[in-house]
């Protein structure tokens, strides 16, 4: 498996909800070491940055859960 990166962050976790993906990235050099992004159609959008890994993981799960609820309503 190849290393996946975006904007200097190594992508360590991802959750797919339909055709949308949410990812968690880690950087050893950025002031905010953690980020979550919403990914769709090959782009990384709506980054949310954190200095705490637990907060970033929580945000990843919340974002994926919100997207799941939206997709359930649209069905």
Beta strands, then each sheet from edge to edge (+ up, - down):
strand 1: 5-6
strand 2: 9-17
strand 3: 20-26
strand 4: 34-40
strand 5: 43-50
sheet 1: 1+ 2- 3+ 4- 5+
end
